[in-house]
């Protein structure tokens, strides 16, 4: 967990931080965030927003946890939010939580990530509000558990020359074999799962 914690985040706000997924990321099945609440508790929902590459700011809501959790720890603890989100590999996302009441998050200071908190909103916004407060450069104490997937291969553009009849025949004979091999590999990959921390996106 982080060595520092934030000031109180107001009720009904979204607090998120930018992260970049590893090259083997598949479906994100759980997000864990180290949070500190209040004795009366605060219901919180984990969220994932897309990144606006031009502004380097959070944009659209892509996913939220399948259940909300009550944040009651007065000293801080890990809260595990179940997710169901098929993430792109090596892609920047803004990940965090929406809370109904007061909370604090833990973080470490660095020069590679930034955290942001929205203005209070009555419900979880589908588009991240323009009115938000950017905190000092920091990385929230957060990690995701995901299904491992094979890294995507770079596609090499095909030649513009028209293939000869013999070349066309060879492609027709080879393509079904390649498809079968790819399908079998995908089935095997689907059973692999491991836990990794998301790396940060440099601004």
Order of alpha helices (4+ residues) and beta strands (2+ residues): beta-beta-beta-beta-beta-beta-beta-beta-beta-beta-beta-beta-beta-alpha-beta-beta
